[in-house]
Amino acid sequence: MGKLEKDFQSKLIEELEEIFNDKQNDVITKFEDIQGFPDILILHKNKWAMLECKKSKDASHRPNQDYYVNKLDNMSFARFIYPENKKEVLHDLQSTLSP
């Protein structure tokens, strides 16, 4: 993972922890073990979402990333997120995970 993507991901996790800050009902964690699986898992009350971080909208996708993001989005919510679409994705994420 490039420095720009890693920096974006770290800041994004901090922002997600501010948005979903109910320590009793929320968990936010990173995945690194499954090739192509999205980077971040958000567990919010009885719902979940996954995000795949990219340093920009033009960043390349690794093998299996499109497969997993599409499959997980069909199950709940999953998106590619990068600086150019962050605001829109976070809005959609909050709408999906909020009651």
Backbone as JSON, one array per atom type, in Angstrom:
{
  "sequence": "MGKLEKDFQSKLIEELEEIFNDKQNDVITKFEDIQGFPDILILHKNKWAMLECKKSKDASHRPNQDYYVNKLDNMSFARFIYPENKKEVLHDLQSTLSP",
  "N": [[0.86, -1.17, 0.0], [0.64, 2.16, -0.88], [2.18, 5.21, 0.4], [0.47, 7.49, 0.35], [-2.09, 6.3, 0.2], [-2.09, 4.82, 2.58], [-1.88, 6.9, 4.48], [-4.3, 8.25, 3.95], [-6.08, 6.22, 4.63], [-5.57, 5.88, 7.41], [-6.4, 8.38, 8.45], [-9.04, 8.3, 7.64], [-10.05, 6.16, 9.18], [-9.88, 7.32, 11.73], [-11.78, 9.37, 11.38], [-14.1, 7.83, 10.92], [-14.29, 6.63, 13.42], [-15.03, 8.82, 14.91], [-17.53, 9.41, 13.81], [-19.02, 7.03, 14.19], [-19.26, 6.42, 17.19], [-20.1, 4.97, 19.39], [-19.12, 3.08, 21.83], [-20.17, 0.76, 22.92], [-21.67, -0.39, 20.88], [-20.34, -0.28, 18.46], [-17.74, -1.25, 16.18], [-14.69, -0.8, 14.59], [-12.4, -1.87, 12.28], [-9.34, -3.0, 10.65], [-8.62, -4.98, 7.76], [-6.19, -7.23, 6.56], [-5.41, -9.67, 5.68], [-6.73, -11.22, 3.69], [-6.4, -11.49, 0.33], [-7.4, -8.92, -1.74], [-9.71, -8.4, -0.32], [-11.85, -5.95, 1.18], [-10.47, -3.08, 2.95], [-11.41, -1.99, 5.44], [-13.59, -2.76, 8.09], [-16.74, -1.99, 9.37], [-18.69, -2.28, 12.1], [-21.78, -1.62, 13.21], [-24.03, -1.34, 15.63], [-26.52, -3.49, 14.79], [-25.75, -3.75, 12.18], [-23.53, -3.76, 9.26], [-20.63, -2.68, 7.37], [-18.25, -2.33, 4.67], [-15.17, -0.91, 3.57], [-13.03, -0.12, 0.9], [-10.03, 1.37, 0.63], [-8.56, 3.8, -1.48], [-5.91, 5.68, -2.95], [-6.59, 7.58, -4.8], [-9.17, 8.38, -7.23], [-8.32, 7.3, -9.59], [-6.6, 5.26, -8.97], [-5.19, 2.01, -9.27], [-6.93, -1.16, -9.2], [-6.52, -4.01, -7.22], [-6.2, -7.58, -7.87], [-9.24, -9.31, -7.41], [-10.46, -7.3, -5.85], [-12.63, -5.79, -6.93], [-14.48, -7.86, -7.2], [-14.94, -8.66, -4.46], [-15.85, -6.21, -3.3], [-18.21, -5.75, -4.79], [-19.66, -8.14, -4.21], [-19.91, -7.97, -1.37], [-21.27, -5.57, -1.18], [-23.72, -6.28, -2.23], [-24.6, -7.85, -0.15], [-24.68, -6.18, 2.08], [-23.29, -3.33, 2.65], [-20.77, -1.94, 0.76], [-17.97, -0.2, -0.48], [-15.64, 1.39, -2.73], [-13.45, 3.82, -1.56], [-12.11, 7.06, -1.73], [-10.2, 10.13, -1.71], [-11.63, 11.86, -3.48], [-14.3, 10.97, -3.51], [-15.06, 10.71, -0.91], [-16.79, 12.26, 0.78], [-19.38, 11.77, -0.3], [-19.51, 8.94, -0.07], [-19.28, 8.6, 2.73], [-21.63, 9.88, 3.5], [-23.57, 8.17, 2.32], [-22.9, 5.85, 3.71], [-23.49, 6.54, 6.39], [-26.26, 6.93, 6.1], [-27.07, 4.36, 5.45], [-26.29, 2.83, 7.71], [-27.57, 4.04, 9.82], [-30.53, 4.08, 11.89]],
  "CA": [[0.0, 0.0, 0.0], [1.43, 3.37, -0.97], [2.11, 6.13, 1.53], [-0.73, 8.32, 0.27], [-3.26, 5.49, 0.55], [-1.99, 4.49, 4.0], [-2.22, 8.12, 5.22], [-5.73, 8.46, 3.77], [-6.77, 5.18, 5.39], [-5.45, 6.19, 8.84], [-7.26, 9.53, 8.74], [-10.42, 7.85, 7.45], [-10.42, 5.37, 10.36], [-10.13, 8.29, 12.8], [-13.05, 10.03, 11.09], [-15.15, 6.85, 11.15], [-14.42, 6.46, 14.87], [-15.78, 9.99, 15.4], [-18.92, 9.3, 13.34], [-19.61, 5.87, 14.85], [-18.47, 6.48, 18.42], [-20.77, 4.25, 20.47], [-18.2, 1.99, 22.17], [-20.94, -0.45, 23.24], [-22.32, -0.96, 19.71], [-19.57, -0.05, 17.24], [-16.39, -1.76, 16.04], [-14.07, -0.44, 13.31], [-11.12, -2.56, 12.24], [-8.71, -3.16, 9.35], [-8.31, -6.32, 7.27], [-5.0, -7.27, 5.71], [-5.01, -11.05, 5.42], [-7.36, -11.83, 2.53], [-6.04, -10.72, -0.86], [-8.52, -8.34, -2.46], [-10.81, -8.1, 0.6], [-11.8, -4.54, 1.56], [-9.57, -2.72, 4.05], [-12.0, -1.57, 6.71], [-14.88, -3.3, 8.49], [-17.47, -1.18, 10.33], [-19.83, -2.95, 12.72], [-22.56, -0.58, 13.89], [-25.22, -1.96, 16.2], [-26.77, -4.77, 14.15], [-25.46, -3.6, 10.75], [-22.11, -3.72, 8.95], [-20.21, -2.14, 6.07], [-16.82, -2.47, 4.39], [-14.63, 0.11, 2.68], [-11.72, -0.35, 0.28], [-9.4, 2.68, 0.46], [-7.68, 4.05, -2.61], [-5.31, 7.01, -2.8], [-7.29, 8.48, -5.71], [-10.16, 7.67, -8.05], [-7.62, 6.64, -10.7], [-5.7, 4.22, -8.47], [-5.52, 0.69, -9.81], [-7.56, -2.13, -8.31], [-5.8, -5.28, -7.17], [-7.06, -8.71, -8.19], [-10.34, -9.69, -6.5], [-11.09, -6.19, -5.12], [-13.95, -5.5, -7.5], [-15.33, -9.0, -6.85], [-15.35, -8.58, -3.06], [-16.66, -5.01, -3.05], [-19.55, -6.0, -5.36], [-20.32, -9.2, -3.44], [-20.25, -7.47, -0.04], [-22.29, -4.53, -1.33], [-25.0, -7.0, -2.39], [-24.96, -8.42, 1.15], [-24.95, -5.09, 3.02], [-22.78, -2.07, 2.11], [-19.33, -1.92, 0.52], [-17.6, 0.81, -1.47], [-14.3, 1.94, -2.86], [-13.46, 5.18, -1.06], [-10.89, 7.81, -2.01], [-10.47, 11.53, -1.36], [-12.59, 12.52, -4.37], [-15.69, 10.56, -3.26], [-15.2, 10.45, 0.52], [-17.98, 12.91, 1.34], [-20.54, 11.04, -0.79], [-19.51, 7.6, 0.5], [-19.59, 8.71, 4.15], [-23.06, 10.19, 3.59], [-24.29, 6.93, 2.02], [-22.61, 4.93, 4.8], [-24.31, 6.95, 7.54], [-27.67, 6.67, 5.77], [-27.27, 2.91, 5.48], [-26.12, 2.26, 9.04], [-28.45, 4.69, 10.8], [-31.88, 3.48, 11.92]],
  "C": [[0.9, 1.23, 0.0], [1.22, 4.3, 0.21], [0.84, 6.97, 1.5], [-1.98, 7.54, 0.66], [-3.26, 5.16, 2.04], [-2.36, 5.7, 4.87], [-3.71, 8.4, 5.14], [-6.5, 7.47, 4.63], [-6.72, 5.48, 6.9], [-6.36, 7.33, 9.24], [-8.73, 9.14, 8.61], [-10.89, 7.04, 8.66], [-10.7, 6.3, 11.54], [-11.48, 8.98, 12.6], [-14.24, 9.08, 11.32], [-15.38, 6.63, 12.65], [-15.14, 7.65, 15.51], [-17.26, 9.87, 15.02], [-19.65, 8.19, 14.1], [-18.88, 5.66, 16.17], [-19.16, 5.83, 19.62], [-19.95, 3.01, 20.8], [-18.92, 0.68, 22.5], [-21.44, -1.16, 21.97], [-21.52, -0.86, 18.42], [-18.18, -0.68, 17.31], [-15.91, -1.34, 14.65], [-12.69, -1.08, 13.3], [-10.62, -2.66, 10.8], [-8.52, -4.64, 9.04], [-7.07, -6.24, 6.41], [-4.68, -8.67, 5.22], [-5.59, -11.67, 4.16], [-7.1, -10.95, 1.31], [-7.29, -10.24, -1.57], [-9.7, -7.97, -1.58], [-10.72, -6.64, 1.03], [-11.02, -4.29, 2.86], [-10.23, -2.59, 5.41], [-13.38, -2.21, 6.9], [-15.47, -2.38, 9.55], [-18.66, -2.0, 10.81], [-20.54, -1.9, 13.55], [-23.89, -1.16, 14.33], [-25.44, -3.3, 15.53], [-26.51, -4.73, 12.63], [-23.94, -3.57, 10.53], [-21.88, -3.13, 7.57], [-18.71, -2.37, 5.93], [-16.4, -1.4, 3.39], [-13.26, -0.33, 2.17], [-11.13, 1.02, -0.04], [-8.49, 2.7, -0.76], [-7.14, 5.47, -2.47], [-5.96, 8.04, -3.72], [-8.29, 7.67, -6.54], [-9.52, 6.92, -9.2], [-6.68, 5.53, -10.27], [-6.15, 2.86, -8.99], [-6.15, -0.19, -8.73], [-6.76, -3.42, -8.38], [-6.75, -6.41, -7.51], [-8.05, -9.0, -7.05], [-11.02, -8.51, -5.79], [-12.48, -5.87, -5.65], [-14.94, -6.62, -7.14], [-15.85, -8.87, -5.42], [-16.21, -7.35, -2.76], [-18.08, -5.21, -3.6], [-20.31, -7.04, -4.56], [-20.78, -8.68, -2.08], [-21.29, -6.35, -0.1], [-23.67, -5.16, -1.53], [-25.5, -7.57, -1.07], [-25.34, -7.33, 2.16], [-24.52, -3.77, 2.38], [-21.27, -2.21, 1.95], [-19.05, -0.93, -0.61], [-16.08, 0.95, -1.56], [-14.4, 3.38, -2.38], [-12.09, 5.8, -1.3], [-11.21, 9.28, -1.77], [-11.56, 12.2, -2.21], [-14.04, 12.13, -4.1], [-15.99, 10.36, -1.77], [-16.49, 11.03, 1.09], [-19.25, 12.14, 0.96], [-20.63, 9.65, -0.15], [-19.86, 7.65, 1.99], [-21.06, 9.05, 4.37], [-23.89, 8.92, 3.37], [-24.1, 5.91, 3.15], [-23.46, 5.27, 6.03], [-25.79, 6.68, 7.3], [-27.99, 5.18, 5.87], [-27.23, 2.35, 6.9], [-26.99, 2.9, 10.11], [-29.83, 4.08, 10.75], [-32.86, 4.22, 11.06]]
}
